[in-house]
Amino acid sequence: MDFSAYPQLANRMKQIRAKLGDKEPLLNKKEWRSAQQSWQAFTPEQLQTIEYESGFMPPLGIDGFKYAFNSYLTSEALIAASPFFRAIPLRDILWIYQETTKNSVNLVPTSKEIGLMVVTRTGDRYKLFSTTLAPWSKKNPCEAALEFLQQNLLPRRPGIILGYNDKVAQLAQTNPAALAQCVDEHSVQQ
């Protein structure tokens, strides 16, 4: 997306590119295109609002997460640099949960990756932030991140589901439209 009409967003994009080098399109071309296309979900008025708010909104800054310091929450979107500059409309977010992946070599644990996943109304899943920890580490930065999102995201869209639940996982996998309807109804009621 061309951010020339939105100097604050263009500046944020330059900051992210400076941290990554100009290698981001080479990392995963499909993910790069998807992140760039995510901005097309917004009207020019919404982009102006995001542009205005991004000028004074502090980054999420959740300790322990790579890229959290480049991520922002506005009234219209969750902007995640994960590591691509992706904008997820708040109206499309259904569920945010922790995902843990354990890594091992010859059955010996070597590390674990903890991340926050976002599920949208289209059924797409995006990793907001992640961090790699030692396999024996008891640290869990997801708890602080979910608490932050509960305080700052739920007032804007109260129906969003935070935390992992097997029933929600099954519904998200088999029938994302029903999950979207449930979250939308819950958001309207409150």
Residue pairs with C-beta under 8 A, 6 or more apart in sequence:
1 36
1 37
1 39
1 40
3 9
3 10
3 13
4 10
5 47
6 47
6 48
6 50
6 51
7 51
8 51
8 52
8 54
8 55
9 47
9 50
9 51
9 54
12 54
12 70
12 72
12 79
12 85
13 85
15 70
16 24
16 70
16 81
16 83
16 85
17 24
19 70
20 27
20 83
24 32
24 83
24 84
25 32
27 83
31 84
32 84
34 84
34 86
35 84
35 85
35 86
36 84
36 85
38 86
38 87
38 88
39 47
39 87
41 87
41 89
41 92
42 50
42 76
42 77
42 87
42 89
46 76
46 77
49 74
49 75
49 76
50 74
50 76
50 77
50 79
50 87
53 72
53 74
53 75
53 76
54 72
54 74
54 79
57 72
57 73
57 74
58 72
59 68
59 69
59 70
59 71
59 72
60 68
60 69
60 71
60 72
60 73
60 145
60 148
61 68
61 69
62 68
62 129
62 141
62 144
62 145
62 148
63 141
63 144
64 131
64 139
64 141
64 144
65 116
65 129
65 130
65 131
65 141
65 145
66 83
66 129
66 130
66 131
67 80
67 81
67 82
67 83
67 129
67 130
68 128
68 129
68 145
70 81
71 78
71 79
71 80
71 81
71 82
71 128
71 129
72 78
72 79
73 79
73 149
73 152
73 153
75 90
75 156
76 89
76 90
77 87
77 88
77 89
77 90
78 87
78 88
78 90
78 93
78 118
78 128
78 153
79 85
79 86
79 87
79 88
80 86
80 87
80 88
80 118
80 126
80 128
80 129
82 126
82 127
82 128
82 129
82 130
86 126
88 118
88 120
88 126
90 153
90 156
90 157
91 157
92 120
92 121
92 122
93 118
93 119
93 120
93 153
93 157
93 160
94 119
94 120
94 121
94 160
94 161
94 172
94 176
94 179
94 180
94 183
95 118
95 119
95 160
95 161
95 162
95 168
95 172
95 179
95 183
96 116
96 117
96 118
96 119
96 128
96 146
96 149
96 153
96 160
96 161
96 162
96 163
97 116
97 117
97 119
97 161
97 162
97 163
97 164
97 165
97 168
98 114
98 115
98 116
98 117
98 140
98 142
98 146
98 163
98 164
99 114
99 115
99 116
99 117
99 127
100 112
100 113
100 114
100 115
101 112
101 113
101 115
102 109
102 111
102 112
102 135
103 109
103 110
103 111
103 112
103 113
103 135
104 110
104 135
109 135
109 136
110 135
111 132
111 133
111 134
111 135
112 132
112 133
112 134
112 135
112 137
113 130
113 131
113 132
113 133
114 130
114 131
114 133
114 140
114 141
114 142
115 127
115 128
115 129
115 130
115 131
115 142
116 127
116 128
116 129
116 130
116 142
116 145
116 146
117 125
117 126
117 127
117 128
118 125
118 126
118 127
118 128
119 125
119 172
119 176
119 179
120 126
121 176
121 177
121 179
121 180
122 176
123 172
123 176
128 145
129 145
131 141
133 139
146 162
146 163
149 162
150 162
153 160
154 160
154 162
157 187
158 186
158 187
158 190
159 182
159 183
159 184
159 185
159 186
159 187
159 188
159 190
160 183
160 187
161 168
161 183
168 179
171 178
171 179
171 182
172 179
